[in-house]
């Protein structure tokens, strides 16, 4: 019994570390949780993604199944932290900026970067880490007045693949802006040149 | 010395037939003994408990396997649900980023 408890505690302790261990991002999420009215935390490592793939319900036929399987087979991890607050200003924009600064360099390419200095303005960022033609990870940051969301997807995935899933499984239709597509191509080219 | 010990052991442990009527006497006393103190009577175990034990063990094994499979099924379901949620959130936030970029672009064109 003690062994089971120990194992459960080890798993519980290791789960939140997955995010930090995966890419070494530095952010103290624990201080946001008590202030939020709704928290979403997703920690899916590679084995869990394989398991999840087996239980995915395909309603749209073979093309949909193929799109999801294609997406899943290259994923190494999916981590989400999302906090919804009752009032605006519950989190510090300076903290978000500090977090975003980790994606300046280090192989990260800024695909979308929206910053609003006015109060109540939205901030959003999409960052991609690439090595050669292969994408190693995507980070999406959305800092809205009453909501802060960070998505970290590890593995070879292109935003277009997520886009392809738009309209299925409850995922909204996504149309990547042309500018973002250009940035993505530029980022990959830059990464190739650096290699 | 050793031979003597061996002989003594052989004679002591040699198979001997029971005296005549031994089995009848035992059988005759059996109901009497059972009725007088049933707790003192030790009967030969029947084959039923062995099968019961085997059945119980098999049921436990099947139950454990089914339990593990069910646990795995629940984990898979939960992982699938989490993945769907993660993809939904990612889709929403990519859309938000897209709208922001388009909004900024439109504002610049207006200016």
Interface residues (C-beta under 8 A of the other chain):
Chain A: X40 X42 X43 X44 X48 X49 X51 X52 X53 X54 X55 X56 X57 X78 X80 X82 X112 X114 X122 X124 X125 X126 X140 X142 X144 X149 X151 X153 X159 X162 X163 X165 X166 X169 X170 X171 X172 X173 X174 X175 X176 X177 X179 X180
Chain B: X72 X73 X75 X76 X77 X79 X80 X82 X83 X84 X85 X86 X87 X88 X89 X90 X91 X92 X93 X94 X95 X96 X97 X98 X100 X101 X102 X104 X105
